[in-house]
């Protein structure tokens, strides 16, 4: 009887382990496939000038591509800032200026995935932001700041600026902390030091 119980226990544990492993592989496979589909949708948006969803039932669409060469960052930015959007990449905060336009554009992302690179940025770093019409804008990081989430506000400005926002601290195991890490940057011309 004891041998039978041990065999059943071993079988159940192996099956559970196999299911957990398969689930982890499935999540990783979905993430890779989603990034491929988002890249394709953004390229189609640039080519046609029309908003293109990555899959038919998506409730968002690509609006820009954010790159930072020094840290090998290449991210498709989606419209919106709710949880479903941020699960796939950074999102454009709808109440801010459109990516690449004059004014203050705000992008939000998760600190443990798409925006984990923010902790390694330094003042003077250059980002590129390609908009849906293919225009390439350059932004230079001015400074970073940690602020309480409940005191944040979006200041309106006519100067072209880009702010990247994520939860803080980066190594926290708790979701939804009360602090936010912000990276402020200003639009510049390629190869110039002058802020536009």
C-alpha positions in Angstrom: 0.0 0.0 0.0 2.8 2.4 0.9 4.5 1.8 -2.5 1.3 2.5 -4.3 0.9 5.8 -2.4 4.4 6.9 -3.2 3.9 6.1 -6.9 0.7 8.2 -6.9 2.4 11.0 -5.1 5.3 11.0 -7.4 3.0 11.0 -10.5 0.9 13.9 -9.1 4.1 15.9 -8.3 5.6 15.3 -11.7 2.3 16.1 -13.5 2.0 19.4 -11.5 5.6 20.3 -12.2 5.1 19.6 -15.9 2.0 21.8 -16.0 3.8 24.6 -14.2 6.7 24.4 -16.7 4.4 24.3 -19.6 2.5 27.3 -18.3 5.8 29.3 -17.9 6.8 28.4 -21.5 3.4 29.4 -22.8 3.6 32.8 -21.1 7.0 33.4 -22.6 5.9 32.2 -26.0 2.9 34.6 -25.9 5.1 37.5 -24.9 7.5 36.8 -27.8 4.6 36.4 -30.2 2.9 39.6 -28.9 6.1 41.7 -29.5 6.4 40.3 -33.0 2.7 41.2 -33.7 3.2 44.7 -32.2 6.3 45.4 -34.3 4.3 44.3 -37.4 1.3 46.5 -36.5 3.6 49.5 -35.9 5.3 49.0 -39.3 1.9 48.8 -41.0 0.8 52.0 -39.2 3.9 53.8 -40.5 3.4 52.4 -44.0 -0.4 53.1 -44.3 -0.8 56.0 -41.9 -3.8 54.2 -40.3 -4.0 52.9 -36.8 -3.4 49.2 -36.9 -4.2 46.8 -34.1 -1.8 43.9 -33.4 -4.6 41.4 -33.2 -8.3 41.9 -34.0 -9.6 41.9 -30.4 -7.0 44.3 -29.1 -8.3 47.4 -27.3 -5.2 49.4 -28.1 -2.8 50.1 -31.0 0.8 51.1 -31.5 1.4 54.9 -31.5 5.2 55.1 -31.4 8.5 53.3 -31.1 10.8 54.3 -28.3 14.5 53.5 -28.6 17.6 54.1 -26.5 20.7 52.8 -28.1 23.1 52.8 -25.2 20.9 50.3 -23.3 19.7 48.4 -26.3 16.1 49.4 -25.7 13.5 49.1 -28.5 9.9 49.3 -27.4 6.6 49.7 -29.2 4.4 52.3 -27.3 0.7 51.6 -27.1 -2.2 54.0 -26.7 -3.6 54.0 -23.1 -2.2 53.4 -19.7 -4.5 50.7 -18.2 -3.2 47.3 -17.0 -3.9 45.4 -20.2 -1.9 47.9 -22.2 1.1 47.9 -19.8 1.2 44.1 -19.8 2.5 44.4 -23.4 4.7 47.5 -23.2 4.7 51.1 -22.3 1.6 53.1 -22.8 0.9 56.7 -23.9 -1.0 58.5 -21.1 -4.1 59.7 -23.1 -4.5 63.1 -21.4 -0.9 64.1 -22.4 0.2 65.4 -25.8 0.6 62.9 -28.6 4.0 61.2 -29.0 6.3 63.4 -31.1 4.0 66.5 -31.0 4.7 69.8 -29.3 3.8 69.8 -25.6 4.3 67.3 -22.8 4.0 63.6 -23.8 3.8 61.2 -20.9 4.6 57.4 -21.3 4.0 54.9 -18.5 5.5 51.4 -18.1 6.0 48.6 -15.6 9.2 48.9 -13.5 9.9 45.2 -13.8 9.5 44.8 -17.5 9.3 47.5 -20.2 10.6 50.4 -18.1 13.1 48.5 -15.9 15.9 50.3 -17.9 14.9 53.7 -16.5 17.0 53.0 -13.4 20.2 52.9 -15.6 19.6 56.2 -17.4 21.9 59.2 -16.9 21.3 62.9 -17.7 22.4 63.5 -21.3 21.2 60.1 -22.6 19.4 60.4 -25.9 16.1 58.6 -26.8 14.5 58.4 -30.2 10.7 58.4 -30.6 9.3 57.3 -33.9 5.7 58.3 -34.4 3.0 56.6 -36.3 3.6 58.7 -39.4 7.3 57.6 -39.4 8.7 60.9 -38.1 11.8 60.5 -35.8 12.1 62.8 -32.8 15.1 63.0 -30.5 14.9 63.6 -26.7 17.7 64.2 -24.2 17.3 63.2 -20.6 17.4 66.3 -18.4 16.9 64.7 -14.9 15.0 62.1 -12.9 12.9 62.4 -9.8 11.1 60.2 -7.3 7.7 61.6 -6.3 4.6 60.5 -4.3 2.0 59.0 -6.7 -0.8 61.1 -5.1 1.0 64.4 -5.8 1.7 63.9 -9.5 0.2 66.3 -12.0 0.7 66.8 -15.7 2.0 70.3 -16.3 1.1 71.6 -19.7 3.8 73.2 -21.8 4.3 74.2 -25.4 7.9 73.0 -25.2 8.3 69.5 -26.7 9.1 67.3 -23.8 8.9 63.6 -23.0 8.4 62.1 -19.5 8.8 58.4 -18.7 7.0 57.2 -15.6 7.1 54.0 -13.6 6.5 52.7 -10.1 9.4 53.0 -7.5 11.5 51.4 -6.0 12.6 49.2 -8.8 13.4 46.2 -6.6 10.1 46.3 -4.6 8.2 43.0 -4.5 4.9 44.8 -3.8 2.9 46.0 -6.8 1.4 49.5 -6.9 3.8 51.3 -4.6 3.1 54.8 -3.5 6.1 56.3 -5.2 6.8 57.0 -8.9 10.1 57.3 -10.7 10.0 60.0 -13.5 12.6 60.7 -16.2 12.3 64.1 -17.8 13.6 64.8 -21.3 13.5 67.6 -23.9 13.3 67.4 -27.6 16.6 68.2 -29.4 17.8 68.1 -33.0 19.9 65.2 -34.0 23.5 65.8 -33.3 22.8 69.2 -31.6 23.0 70.2 -28.0 20.4 72.9 -28.3 16.9 72.1 -26.8 14.1 72.9 -29.2 
